[in-house]
Amino acid sequence: MGMMLYFLFQRERDANLSDERDLKKVYDEVEARMRYRGFIIMELEQMFGNRVVHEALTPLRLCQEQDMQKMDFLREMGAARCYFAF
């Protein structure tokens, strides 16, 4: 009985570690995408100065804001997962 419980908990632990790696991978991808869009916005503002039409940058800023919200959600999921893992 003891070995059966050991293997059951070991399998669950391995699944949790795999989920944590997947969550971190998605978080890193979203963070990289958000930073990339931020650099694009910054470069366009530096390149064109005040001539940049703010309406043209609005979709990029909106996508960047959505990525920030997604990062917050992923961070909360990770915290909740750690809370319920034990």
PyMOL Python script that loads the backbone (N, CA, C, O; Angstrom):
from pymol import cmd

cmd.read_pdbstr("""\
ATOM      1  N   MET A   1       0.818  -1.194   0.000  1.00  0.00           N
ATOM      2  CA  MET A   1       0.000   0.000   0.000  1.00  0.00           C
ATOM      3  C   MET A   1       0.864   1.260   0.000  1.00  0.00           C
ATOM      4  O   MET A   1       0.546   2.246  -0.665  1.00  0.00           O
ATOM      5  N   GLY A   2       1.953   1.212   0.750  1.00  0.00           N
ATOM      6  CA  GLY A   2       2.844   2.362   0.836  1.00  0.00           C
ATOM      7  C   GLY A   2       3.485   2.697  -0.498  1.00  0.00           C
ATOM      8  O   GLY A   2       3.593   3.868  -0.861  1.00  0.00           O
ATOM      9  N   MET A   3       3.914   1.669  -1.236  1.00  0.00           N
ATOM     10  CA  MET A   3       4.531   1.904  -2.546  1.00  0.00           C
ATOM     11  C   MET A   3       3.515   2.463  -3.532  1.00  0.00           C
ATOM     12  O   MET A   3       3.852   3.303  -4.366  1.00  0.00           O
ATOM     13  N   MET A   4       2.280   2.002  -3.439  1.00  0.00           N
ATOM     14  CA  MET A   4       1.246   2.483  -4.349  1.00  0.00           C
ATOM     15  C   MET A   4       1.005   3.979  -4.117  1.00  0.00           C
ATOM     16  O   MET A   4       0.889   4.747  -5.072  1.00  0.00           O
ATOM     17  N   LEU A   5       0.931   4.386  -2.850  1.00  0.00           N
ATOM     18  CA  LEU A   5       0.753   5.801  -2.536  1.00  0.00           C
ATOM     19  C   LEU A   5       1.965   6.610  -2.978  1.00  0.00           C
ATOM     20  O   LEU A   5       1.827   7.724  -3.484  1.00  0.00           O
ATOM     21  N   TYR A   6       3.157   6.043  -2.783  1.00  0.00           N
ATOM     22  CA  TYR A   6       4.378   6.725  -3.197  1.00  0.00           C
ATOM     23  C   TYR A   6       4.348   7.013  -4.695  1.00  0.00           C
ATOM     24  O   TYR A   6       4.620   8.140  -5.109  1.00  0.00           O
ATOM     25  N   PHE A   7       4.023   6.017  -5.510  1.00  0.00           N
ATOM     26  CA  PHE A   7       4.000   6.215  -6.958  1.00  0.00           C
ATOM     27  C   PHE A   7       2.880   7.159  -7.383  1.00  0.00           C
ATOM     28  O   PHE A   7       3.040   7.934  -8.326  1.00  0.00           O
ATOM     29  N   LEU A   8       1.755   7.094  -6.691  1.00  0.00           N
ATOM     30  CA  LEU A   8       0.642   7.988  -6.999  1.00  0.00           C
ATOM     31  C   LEU A   8       1.039   9.440  -6.742  1.00  0.00           C
ATOM     32  O   LEU A   8       0.813  10.307  -7.586  1.00  0.00           O
ATOM     33  N   PHE A   9       1.626   9.701  -5.587  1.00  0.00           N
ATOM     34  CA  PHE A   9       2.035  11.065  -5.257  1.00  0.00           C
ATOM     35  C   PHE A   9       3.208  11.527  -6.120  1.00  0.00           C
ATOM     36  O   PHE A   9       3.304  12.705  -6.462  1.00  0.00           O
ATOM     37  N   GLN A  10       4.097  10.599  -6.473  1.00  0.00           N
ATOM     38  CA  GLN A  10       5.210  10.967  -7.338  1.00  0.00           C
ATOM     39  C   GLN A  10       4.694  11.363  -8.723  1.00  0.00           C
ATOM     40  O   GLN A  10       5.180  12.331  -9.308  1.00  0.00           O
ATOM     41  N   ARG A  11       3.735  10.638  -9.241  1.00  0.00           N
ATOM     42  CA  ARG A  11       3.155  10.955 -10.544  1.00  0.00           C
ATOM     43  C   ARG A  11       2.455  12.323 -10.495  1.00  0.00           C
ATOM     44  O   ARG A  11       2.561  13.118 -11.429  1.00  0.00           O
ATOM     45  N   GLU A  12       1.749  12.579  -9.406  1.00  0.00           N
ATOM     46  CA  GLU A  12       1.064  13.869  -9.254  1.00  0.00           C
ATOM     47  C   GLU A  12       2.078  15.007  -9.149  1.00  0.00           C
ATOM     48  O   GLU A  12       1.882  16.076  -9.727  1.00  0.00           O
ATOM     49  N   ARG A  13       3.160  14.770  -8.409  1.00  0.00           N
ATOM     50  CA  ARG A  13       4.198  15.788  -8.280  1.00  0.00           C
ATOM     51  C   ARG A  13       4.843  16.079  -9.625  1.00  0.00           C
ATOM     52  O   ARG A  13       5.076  17.240  -9.961  1.00  0.00           O
ATOM     53  N   ASP A  14       5.135  15.038 -10.400  1.00  0.00           N
ATOM     54  CA  ASP A  14       5.721  15.229 -11.727  1.00  0.00           C
ATOM     55  C   ASP A  14       4.781  15.995 -12.647  1.00  0.00           C
ATOM     56  O   ASP A  14       5.227  16.829 -13.434  1.00  0.00           O
ATOM     57  N   ALA A  15       3.487  15.720 -12.554  1.00  0.00           N
ATOM     58  CA  ALA A  15       2.504  16.451 -13.364  1.00  0.00           C
ATOM     59  C   ALA A  15       2.461  17.918 -12.955  1.00  0.00           C
ATOM     60  O   ALA A  15       2.355  18.800 -13.807  1.00  0.00           O
ATOM     61  N   ASN A  16       2.543  18.180 -11.655  1.00  0.00           N
ATOM     62  CA  ASN A  16       2.545  19.566 -11.180  1.00  0.00           C
ATOM     63  C   ASN A  16       3.783  20.307 -11.654  1.00  0.00           C
ATOM     64  O   ASN A  16       3.695  21.472 -12.041  1.00  0.00           O
ATOM     65  N   LEU A  17       4.933  19.651 -11.630  1.00  0.00           N
ATOM     66  CA  LEU A  17       6.156  20.285 -12.110  1.00  0.00           C
ATOM     67  C   LEU A  17       6.070  20.573 -13.602  1.00  0.00           C
ATOM     68  O   LEU A  17       6.538  21.613 -14.064  1.00  0.00           O
ATOM     69  N   SER A  18       5.478  19.659 -14.352  1.00  0.00           N
ATOM     70  CA  SER A  18       5.298  19.871 -15.785  1.00  0.00           C
ATOM     71  C   SER A  18       4.365  21.051 -16.042  1.00  0.00           C
ATOM     72  O   SER A  18       4.621  21.868 -16.926  1.00  0.00           O
ATOM     73  N   ASP A  19       3.283  21.136 -15.268  1.00  0.00           N
ATOM     74  CA  ASP A  19       2.357  22.266 -15.404  1.00  0.00           C
ATOM     75  C   ASP A  19       3.052  23.580 -15.087  1.00  0.00           C
ATOM     76  O   ASP A  19       2.821  24.589 -15.753  1.00  0.00           O
ATOM     77  N   GLU A  20       3.902  23.566 -14.071  1.00  0.00           N
ATOM     78  CA  GLU A  20       4.623  24.777 -13.687  1.00  0.00           C
ATOM     79  C   GLU A  20       5.563  25.222 -14.804  1.00  0.00           C
ATOM     80  O   GLU A  20       5.665  26.416 -15.088  1.00  0.00           O
ATOM     81  N   ARG A  21       6.246  24.278 -15.435  1.00  0.00           N
ATOM     82  CA  ARG A  21       7.142  24.622 -16.552  1.00  0.00           C
ATOM     83  C   ARG A  21       6.349  25.194 -17.723  1.00  0.00           C
ATOM     84  O   ARG A  21       6.769  26.171 -18.344  1.00  0.00           O
ATOM     85  N   ASP A  22       5.203  24.585 -18.023  1.00  0.00           N
ATOM     86  CA  ASP A  22       4.369  25.081 -19.123  1.00  0.00           C
ATOM     87  C   ASP A  22       3.859  26.484 -18.827  1.00  0.00           C
ATOM     88  O   ASP A  22       3.847  27.342 -19.709  1.00  0.00           O
ATOM     89  N   LEU A  23       3.441  26.717 -17.597  1.00  0.00           N
ATOM     90  CA  LEU A  23       2.943  28.031 -17.208  1.00  0.00           C
ATOM     91  C   LEU A  23       4.045  29.075 -17.310  1.00  0.00           C
ATOM     92  O   LEU A  23       3.806  30.188 -17.778  1.00  0.00           O
ATOM     93  N   LYS A  24       5.240  28.726 -16.878  1.00  0.00           N
ATOM     94  CA  LYS A  24       6.369  29.658 -16.963  1.00  0.00           C
ATOM     95  C   LYS A  24       6.721  29.945 -18.417  1.00  0.00           C
ATOM     96  O   LYS A  24       7.052  31.080 -18.762  1.00  0.00           O
ATOM     97  N   LYS A  25       6.653  28.932 -19.269  1.00  0.00           N
ATOM     98  CA  LYS A  25       6.956  29.121 -20.686  1.00  0.00           C
ATOM     99  C   LYS A  25       5.969  30.098 -21.326  1.00  0.00           C
ATOM    100  O   LYS A  25       6.376  31.000 -22.059  1.00  0.00           O
ATOM    101  N   VAL A  26       4.682  29.922 -21.053  1.00  0.00           N
ATOM    102  CA  VAL A  26       3.665  30.830 -21.600  1.00  0.00           C
ATOM    103  C   VAL A  26       3.881  32.236 -21.055  1.00  0.00           C
ATOM    104  O   VAL A  26       3.790  33.209 -21.804  1.00  0.00           O
ATOM    105  N   TYR A  27       4.166  32.357 -19.762  1.00  0.00           N
ATOM    106  CA  TYR A  27       4.409  33.657 -19.140  1.00  0.00           C
ATOM    107  C   TYR A  27       5.593  34.354 -19.800  1.00  0.00           C
ATOM    108  O   TYR A  27       5.524  35.546 -20.101  1.00  0.00           O
ATOM    109  N   ASP A  28       6.677  33.618 -20.024  1.00  0.00           N
ATOM    110  CA  ASP A  28       7.859  34.204 -20.661  1.00  0.00           C
ATOM    111  C   ASP A  28       7.568  34.652 -22.087  1.00  0.00           C
ATOM    112  O   ASP A  28       8.061  35.693 -22.522  1.00  0.00           O
ATOM    113  N   GLU A  29       6.768  33.875 -22.820  1.00  0.00           N
ATOM    114  CA  GLU A  29       6.412  34.255 -24.187  1.00  0.00           C
ATOM    115  C   GLU A  29       5.579  35.532 -24.208  1.00  0.00           C
ATOM    116  O   GLU A  29       5.805  36.410 -25.041  1.00  0.00           O
ATOM    117  N   VAL A  30       4.626  35.634 -23.302  1.00  0.00           N
ATOM    118  CA  VAL A  30       3.781  36.833 -23.245  1.00  0.00           C
ATOM    119  C   VAL A  30       4.617  38.038 -22.834  1.00  0.00           C
ATOM    120  O   VAL A  30       4.446  39.129 -23.377  1.00  0.00           O
ATOM    121  N   GLU A  31       5.517  37.846 -21.880  1.00  0.00           N
ATOM    122  CA  GLU A  31       6.378  38.941 -21.435  1.00  0.00           C
ATOM    123  C   GLU A  31       7.280  39.421 -22.568  1.00  0.00           C
ATOM    124  O   GLU A  31       7.457  40.626 -22.748  1.00  0.00           O
ATOM    125  N   ALA A  32       7.849  38.498 -23.326  1.00  0.00           N
ATOM    126  CA  ALA A  32       8.707  38.874 -24.451  1.00  0.00           C
ATOM    127  C   ALA A  32       7.911  39.627 -25.516  1.00  0.00           C
ATOM    128  O   ALA A  32       8.396  40.611 -26.075  1.00  0.00           O
ATOM    129  N   ARG A  33       6.703  39.171 -25.793  1.00  0.00           N
ATOM    130  CA  ARG A  33       5.856  39.838 -26.785  1.00  0.00           C
ATOM    131  C   ARG A  33       5.496  41.247 -26.322  1.00  0.00           C
ATOM    132  O   ARG A  33       5.477  42.181 -27.123  1.00  0.00           O
ATOM    133  N   MET A  34       5.211  41.400 -25.030  1.00  0.00           N
ATOM    134  CA  MET A  34       4.864  42.711 -24.493  1.00  0.00           C
ATOM    135  C   MET A  34       6.050  43.666 -24.585  1.00  0.00           C
ATOM    136  O   MET A  34       5.885  44.826 -24.964  1.00  0.00           O
ATOM    137  N   ARG A  35       7.229  43.191 -24.245  1.00  0.00           N
ATOM    138  CA  ARG A  35       8.426  44.036 -24.339  1.00  0.00           C
ATOM    139  C   ARG A  35       8.733  44.413 -25.784  1.00  0.00           C
ATOM    140  O   ARG A  35       9.131  45.545 -26.062  1.00  0.00           O
ATOM    141  N   TYR A  36       8.550  43.474 -26.696  1.00  0.00           N
ATOM    142  CA  TYR A  36       8.802  43.737 -28.110  1.00  0.00           C
ATOM    143  C   TYR A  36       7.880  44.845 -28.613  1.00  0.00           C
ATOM    144  O   TYR A  36       8.321  45.757 -29.312  1.00  0.00           O
ATOM    145  N   ARG A  37       6.606  44.760 -28.258  1.00  0.00           N
ATOM    146  CA  ARG A  37       5.667  45.815 -28.663  1.00  0.00           C
ATOM    147  C   ARG A  37       6.044  47.145 -28.025  1.00  0.00           C
ATOM    148  O   ARG A  37       5.918  48.194 -28.656  1.00  0.00           O
ATOM    149  N   GLY A  38       6.501  47.110 -26.791  1.00  0.00           N
ATOM    150  CA  GLY A  38       6.943  48.338 -26.126  1.00  0.00           C
ATOM    151  C   GLY A  38       8.115  48.972 -26.848  1.00  0.00           C
ATOM    152  O   GLY A  38       8.165  50.193 -26.999  1.00  0.00           O
ATOM    153  N   PHE A  39       9.062  48.151 -27.297  1.00  0.00           N
ATOM    154  CA  PHE A  39      10.198  48.682 -28.049  1.00  0.00           C
ATOM    155  C   PHE A  39       9.757  49.265 -29.386  1.00  0.00           C
ATOM    156  O   PHE A  39      10.281  50.290 -29.821  1.00  0.00           O
ATOM    157  N   ILE A  40       8.800  48.617 -30.036  1.00  0.00           N
ATOM    158  CA  ILE A  40       8.289  49.140 -31.308  1.00  0.00           C
ATOM    159  C   ILE A  40       7.648  50.506 -31.089  1.00  0.00           C
ATOM    160  O   ILE A  40       7.907  51.442 -31.846  1.00  0.00           O
ATOM    161  N   ILE A  41       6.818  50.625 -30.064  1.00  0.00           N
ATOM    162  CA  ILE A  41       6.169  51.906 -29.769  1.00  0.00           C
ATOM    163  C   ILE A  41       7.212  52.971 -29.476  1.00  0.00           C
ATOM    164  O   ILE A  41       7.123  54.088 -29.986  1.00  0.00           O
ATOM    165  N   MET A  42       8.201  52.631 -28.656  1.00  0.00           N
ATOM    166  CA  MET A  42       9.237  53.589 -28.294  1.00  0.00           C
ATOM    167  C   MET A  42      10.037  54.028 -29.516  1.00  0.00           C
ATOM    168  O   MET A  42      10.320  55.215 -29.676  1.00  0.00           O
ATOM    169  N   GLU A  43      10.402  53.083 -30.377  1.00  0.00           N
ATOM    170  CA  GLU A  43      11.164  53.420 -31.579  1.00  0.00           C
ATOM    171  C   GLU A  43      10.358  54.310 -32.522  1.00  0.00           C
ATOM    172  O   GLU A  43      10.898  55.259 -33.090  1.00  0.00           O
ATOM    173  N   LEU A  44       9.078  54.010 -32.689  1.00  0.00           N
ATOM    174  CA  LEU A  44       8.242  54.842 -33.557  1.00  0.00           C
ATOM    175  C   LEU A  44       8.108  56.254 -33.004  1.00  0.00           C
ATOM    176  O   LEU A  44       8.142  57.225 -33.760  1.00  0.00           O
ATOM    177  N   GLU A  45       7.956  56.372 -31.693  1.00  0.00           N
ATOM    178  CA  GLU A  45       7.859  57.699 -31.088  1.00  0.00           C
ATOM    179  C   GLU A  45       9.167  58.463 -31.229  1.00  0.00           C
ATOM    180  O   GLU A  45       9.150  59.668 -31.481  1.00  0.00           O
ATOM    181  N   GLN A  46      10.305  57.782 -31.072  1.00  0.00           N
ATOM    182  CA  GLN A  46      11.594  58.448 -31.230  1.00  0.00           C
ATOM    183  C   GLN A  46      11.855  58.816 -32.683  1.00  0.00           C
ATOM    184  O   GLN A  46      12.403  59.881 -32.969  1.00  0.00           O
ATOM    185  N   MET A  47      11.468  57.942 -33.595  1.00  0.00           N
ATOM    186  CA  MET A  47      11.739  58.158 -35.006  1.00  0.00           C
ATOM    187  C   MET A  47      10.928  59.325 -35.568  1.00  0.00           C
ATOM    188  O   MET A  47      11.449  60.158 -36.309  1.00  0.00           O
ATOM    189  N   PHE A  48       9.660  59.373 -35.208  1.00  0.00           N
ATOM    190  CA  PHE A  48       8.788  60.379 -35.803  1.00  0.00           C
ATOM    191  C   PHE A  48       8.453  61.528 -34.859  1.00  0.00           C
ATOM    192  O   PHE A  48       7.844  62.513 -35.277  1.00  0.00           O
ATOM    193  N   GLY A  49       8.834  61.417 -33.620  1.00  0.00           N
ATOM    194  CA  GLY A  49       8.592  62.488 -32.659  1.00  0.00           C
ATOM    195  C   GLY A  49       7.116  62.792 -32.498  1.00  0.00           C
ATOM    196  O   GLY A  49       6.300  61.887 -32.322  1.00  0.00           O
ATOM    197  N   ASN A  50       6.778  64.070 -32.559  1.00  0.00           N
ATOM    198  CA  ASN A  50       5.388  64.491 -32.376  1.00  0.00           C
ATOM    199  C   ASN A  50       4.538  64.212 -33.599  1.00  0.00           C
ATOM    200  O   ASN A  50       3.313  64.322 -33.542  1.00  0.00           O
ATOM    201  N   ARG A  51       5.167  63.855 -34.698  1.00  0.00           N
ATOM    202  CA  ARG A  51       4.406  63.613 -35.920  1.00  0.00           C
ATOM    203  C   ARG A  51       3.688  62.266 -35.902  1.00  0.00           C
ATOM    204  O   ARG A  51       2.853  61.993 -36.765  1.00  0.00           O
ATOM    205  N   VAL A  52       4.011  61.431 -34.926  1.00  0.00           N
ATOM    206  CA  VAL A  52       3.362  60.117 -34.859  1.00  0.00           C
ATOM    207  C   VAL A  52       1.883  60.319 -34.536  1.00  0.00           C
ATOM    208  O   VAL A  52       1.524  60.980 -33.562  1.00  0.00           O
ATOM    209  N   VAL A  53       1.064  59.749 -35.356  1.00  0.00           N
ATOM    210  CA  VAL A  53      -0.372  59.813 -35.107  1.00  0.00           C
ATOM    211  C   VAL A  53      -0.687  58.830 -33.984  1.00  0.00           C
ATOM    212  O   VAL A  53      -0.414  57.635 -34.096  1.00  0.00           O
ATOM    213  N   HIS A  54      -1.257  59.342 -32.911  1.00  0.00           N
ATOM    214  CA  HIS A  54      -1.524  58.496 -31.748  1.00  0.00           C
ATOM    215  C   HIS A  54      -2.554  57.421 -32.054  1.00  0.00           C
ATOM    216  O   HIS A  54      -2.571  56.372 -31.411  1.00  0.00           O
ATOM    217  N   GLU A  55      -3.409  57.679 -33.032  1.00  0.00           N
ATOM    218  CA  GLU A  55      -4.382  56.658 -33.413  1.00  0.00           C
ATOM    219  C   GLU A  55      -3.688  55.443 -34.018  1.00  0.00           C
ATOM    220  O   GLU A  55      -4.190  54.323 -33.925  1.00  0.00           O
ATOM    221  N   ALA A  56      -2.531  55.670 -34.640  1.00  0.00           N
ATOM    222  CA  ALA A  56      -1.792  54.556 -35.241  1.00  0.00           C
ATOM    223  C   ALA A  56      -1.152  53.673 -34.166  1.00  0.00           C
ATOM    224  O   ALA A  56      -0.982  52.470 -34.364  1.00  0.00           O
ATOM    225  N   LEU A  57      -0.802  54.272 -33.040  1.00  0.00           N
ATOM    226  CA  LEU A  57      -0.164  53.509 -31.964  1.00  0.00           C
ATOM    227  C   LEU A  57      -1.181  52.898 -31.001  1.00  0.00           C
ATOM    228  O   LEU A  57      -0.827  52.049 -30.182  1.00  0.00           O
ATOM    229  N   THR A  58      -2.415  53.315 -31.092  1.00  0.00           N
ATOM    230  CA  THR A  58      -3.441  52.817 -30.172  1.00  0.00           C
ATOM    231  C   THR A  58      -3.592  51.297 -30.216  1.00  0.00           C
ATOM    232  O   THR A  58      -3.661  50.674 -29.157  1.00  0.00           O
ATOM    233  N   PRO A  59      -3.648  50.665 -31.410  1.00  0.00           N
ATOM    234  CA  PRO A  59      -3.761  49.192 -31.411  1.00  0.00           C
ATOM    235  C   PRO A  59      -2.578  48.495 -30.740  1.00  0.00           C
ATOM    236  O   PRO A  59      -2.754  47.485 -30.059  1.00  0.00           O
ATOM    237  N   LEU A  60      -1.366  49.036 -30.935  1.00  0.00           N
ATOM    238  CA  LEU A  60      -0.197  48.438 -30.279  1.00  0.00           C
ATOM    239  C   LEU A  60      -0.287  48.587 -28.767  1.00  0.00           C
ATOM    240  O   LEU A  60       0.013  47.652 -28.025  1.00  0.00           O
ATOM    241  N   ARG A  61      -0.697  49.753 -28.320  1.00  0.00           N
ATOM    242  CA  ARG A  61      -0.833  49.968 -26.877  1.00  0.00           C
ATOM    243  C   ARG A  61      -1.937  49.089 -26.288  1.00  0.00           C
ATOM    244  O   ARG A  61      -1.807  48.587 -25.171  1.00  0.00           O
ATOM    245  N   LEU A  62      -3.013  48.907 -27.036  1.00  0.00           N
ATOM    246  CA  LEU A  62      -4.101  48.044 -26.579  1.00  0.00           C
ATOM    247  C   LEU A  62      -3.628  46.596 -26.450  1.00  0.00           C
ATOM    248  O   LEU A  62      -3.936  45.924 -25.466  1.00  0.00           O
ATOM    249  N   CYS A  63      -2.883  46.121 -27.440  1.00  0.00           N
ATOM    250  CA  CYS A  63      -2.334  44.754 -27.372  1.00  0.00           C
ATOM    251  C   CYS A  63      -1.367  44.609 -26.205  1.00  0.00           C
ATOM    252  O   CYS A  63      -1.340  43.578 -25.533  1.00  0.00           O
ATOM    253  N   GLN A  64      -0.578  45.648 -25.973  1.00  0.00           N
ATOM    254  CA  GLN A  64       0.363  45.610 -24.861  1.00  0.00           C
ATOM    255  C   GLN A  64      -0.394  45.557 -23.528  1.00  0.00           C
ATOM    256  O   GLN A  64       0.010  44.834 -22.617  1.00  0.00           O
ATOM    257  N   GLU A  65      -1.478  46.309 -23.412  1.00  0.00           N
ATOM    258  CA  GLU A  65      -2.295  46.282 -22.200  1.00  0.00           C
ATOM    259  C   GLU A  65      -2.927  44.905 -22.000  1.00  0.00           C
ATOM    260  O   GLU A  65      -2.988  44.408 -20.875  1.00  0.00           O
ATOM    261  N   GLN A  66      -3.393  44.290 -23.080  1.00  0.00           N
ATOM    262  CA  GLN A  66      -3.965  42.943 -22.978  1.00  0.00           C
ATOM    263  C   GLN A  66      -2.910  41.938 -22.530  1.00  0.00           C
ATOM    264  O   GLN A  66      -3.204  41.033 -21.748  1.00  0.00           O
ATOM    265  N   ASP A  67      -1.682  42.094 -23.023  1.00  0.00           N
ATOM    266  CA  ASP A  67      -0.604  41.209 -22.588  1.00  0.00           C
ATOM    267  C   ASP A  67      -0.298  41.397 -21.103  1.00  0.00           C
ATOM    268  O   ASP A  67      -0.013  40.428 -20.400  1.00  0.00           O
ATOM    269  N   MET A  68      -0.358  42.649 -20.623  1.00  0.00           N
ATOM    270  CA  MET A  68      -0.145  42.891 -19.193  1.00  0.00           C
ATOM    271  C   MET A  68      -1.218  42.192 -18.366  1.00  0.00           C
ATOM    272  O   MET A  68      -0.921  41.594 -17.331  1.00  0.00           O
ATOM    273  N   GLN A  69      -2.466  42.268 -18.827  1.00  0.00           N
ATOM    274  CA  GLN A  69      -3.550  41.597 -18.118  1.00  0.00           C
ATOM    275  C   GLN A  69      -3.359  40.081 -18.139  1.00  0.00           C
ATOM    276  O   GLN A  69      -3.622  39.401 -17.147  1.00  0.00           O
ATOM    277  N   LYS A  70      -2.901  39.561 -19.272  1.00  0.00           N
ATOM    278  CA  LYS A  70      -2.667  38.122 -19.374  1.00  0.00           C
ATOM    279  C   LYS A  70      -1.535  37.695 -18.438  1.00  0.00           C
ATOM    280  O   LYS A  70      -1.604  36.630 -17.823  1.00  0.00           O
ATOM    281  N   MET A  71      -0.483  38.534 -18.329  1.00  0.00           N
ATOM    282  CA  MET A  71       0.612  38.220 -17.417  1.00  0.00           C
ATOM    283  C   MET A  71       0.125  38.215 -15.973  1.00  0.00           C
ATOM    284  O   MET A  71       0.514  37.349 -15.189  1.00  0.00           O
ATOM    285  N   ASP A  72      -0.725  39.180 -15.616  1.00  0.00           N
ATOM    286  CA  ASP A  72      -1.284  39.204 -14.262  1.00  0.00           C
ATOM    287  C   ASP A  72      -2.096  37.943 -13.987  1.00  0.00           C
ATOM    288  O   ASP A  72      -2.004  37.354 -12.910  1.00  0.00           O
ATOM    289  N   PHE A  73      -2.893  37.537 -14.977  1.00  0.00           N
ATOM    290  CA  PHE A  73      -3.702  36.326 -14.829  1.00  0.00           C
ATOM    291  C   PHE A  73      -2.811  35.096 -14.650  1.00  0.00           C
ATOM    292  O   PHE A  73      -3.076  34.254 -13.792  1.00  0.00           O
ATOM    293  N   LEU A  74      -1.759  34.993 -15.460  1.00  0.00           N
ATOM    294  CA  LEU A  74      -0.851  33.849 -15.351  1.00  0.00           C
ATOM    295  C   LEU A  74      -0.126  33.851 -14.013  1.00  0.00           C
ATOM    296  O   LEU A  74       0.100  32.794 -13.425  1.00  0.00           O
ATOM    297  N   ARG A  75       0.238  35.030 -13.532  1.00  0.00           N
ATOM    298  CA  ARG A  75       0.898  35.138 -12.233  1.00  0.00           C
ATOM    299  C   ARG A  75      -0.050  34.681 -11.122  1.00  0.00           C
ATOM    300  O   ARG A  75       0.361  33.974 -10.202  1.00  0.00           O
ATOM    301  N   GLU A  76      -1.327  35.092 -11.213  1.00  0.00           N
ATOM    302  CA  GLU A  76      -2.315  34.661 -10.225  1.00  0.00           C
ATOM    303  C   GLU A  76      -2.534  33.150 -10.293  1.00  0.00           C
ATOM    304  O   GLU A  76      -2.682  32.496  -9.260  1.00  0.00           O
ATOM    305  N   MET A  77      -2.556  32.596 -11.508  1.00  0.00           N
ATOM    306  CA  MET A  77      -2.719  31.145 -11.649  1.00  0.00           C
ATOM    307  C   MET A  77      -1.558  30.407 -11.000  1.00  0.00           C
ATOM    308  O   MET A  77      -1.755  29.396 -10.327  1.00  0.00           O
ATOM    309  N   GLY A  78      -0.351  30.914 -11.204  1.00  0.00           N
ATOM    310  CA  GLY A  78       0.816  30.286 -10.600  1.00  0.00           C
ATOM    311  C   GLY A  78       0.771  30.346  -9.085  1.00  0.00           C
ATOM    312  O   GLY A  78       1.114  29.377  -8.408  1.00  0.00           O
ATOM    313  N   ALA A  79       0.345  31.488  -8.553  1.00  0.00           N
ATOM    314  CA  ALA A  79       0.245  31.629  -7.102  1.00  0.00           C
ATOM    315  C   ALA A  79      -0.838  30.709  -6.549  1.00  0.00           C
ATOM    316  O   ALA A  79      -0.650  30.082  -5.507  1.00  0.00           O
ATOM    317  N   ALA A  80      -1.967  30.627  -7.241  1.00  0.00           N
ATOM    318  CA  ALA A  80      -3.050  29.752  -6.786  1.00  0.00           C
ATOM    319  C   ALA A  80      -2.635  28.290  -6.878  1.00  0.00           C
ATOM    320  O   ALA A  80      -2.982  27.486  -6.013  1.00  0.00           O
ATOM    321  N   ARG A  81      -1.894  27.946  -7.926  1.00  0.00           N
ATOM    322  CA  ARG A  81      -1.444  26.572  -8.090  1.00  0.00           C
ATOM    323  C   ARG A  81      -0.497  26.183  -6.964  1.00  0.00           C
ATOM    324  O   ARG A  81      -0.568  25.071  -6.440  1.00  0.00           O
ATOM    325  N   CYS A  82       0.391  27.101  -6.592  1.00  0.00           N
ATOM    326  CA  CYS A  82       1.306  26.824  -5.480  1.00  0.00           C
ATOM    327  C   CYS A  82       0.537  26.699  -4.166  1.00  0.00           C
ATOM    328  O   CYS A  82       0.890  25.891  -3.308  1.00  0.00           O
ATOM    329  N   TYR A  83      -0.506  27.497  -4.016  1.00  0.00           N
ATOM    330  CA  TYR A  83      -1.304  27.458  -2.788  1.00  0.00           C
ATOM    331  C   TYR A  83      -2.030  26.127  -2.641  1.00  0.00           C
ATOM    332  O   TYR A  83      -2.075  25.555  -1.552  1.00  0.00           O
ATOM    333  N   PHE A  84      -2.599  25.636  -3.743  1.00  0.00           N
ATOM    334  CA  PHE A  84      -3.380  24.407  -3.676  1.00  0.00           C
ATOM    335  C   PHE A  84      -2.532  23.146  -3.850  1.00  0.00           C
ATOM    336  O   PHE A  84      -3.036  22.037  -3.676  1.00  0.00           O
ATOM    337  N   ALA A  85      -1.265  23.302  -4.188  1.00  0.00           N
ATOM    338  CA  ALA A  85      -0.411  22.131  -4.391  1.00  0.00           C
ATOM    339  C   ALA A  85      -0.082  21.448  -3.066  1.00  0.00           C
ATOM    340  O   ALA A  85       0.231  20.258  -3.039  1.00  0.00           O
ATOM    341  N   PHE A  86      -0.153  22.196  -1.978  1.00  0.00           N
ATOM    342  CA  PHE A  86       0.222  21.608  -0.692  1.00  0.00           C
ATOM    343  C   PHE A  86      -0.945  21.438   0.190  1.00  0.00           C
ATOM    344  O   PHE A  86      -0.805  20.955   1.314  1.00  0.00           O
TER     345      PHE A  86
END
""", "prot")
cmd.dss("prot")
cmd.show_as("cartoon", "prot")
cmd.util.cbc("prot")
cmd.orient("prot")
